[in-house]
Amino acid sequence: MSAFGVALPWSLPLTLVIYGVVVAAALWIYRDAKARGSRYAALWALSTLVFTILPVLAYLYLHRDAGPAP
């Protein structure tokens, strides 16, 4: 793969996919927290962007009994 005539490492597409998944998870958590009326929706999303998997697991654990957002 090359961009502007410069060869890119094979791991770049994989890295972009991983970052895309993290951003999608942050957006999902933000929207879900907003739908539930959380005052900390932006904090959940920001922590997901910074710490990746730990906030996702914590969010899922803390909201496991709440059911789907209205």
Secondary structure, 3 states (H helix, E strand, C coil): CEECCEECCCHHHHHHHHHHHHHHHHHHHHHHHHHCCCCCHHHHHHHHHHHCHHHHHHHHHHCCCCCCCC
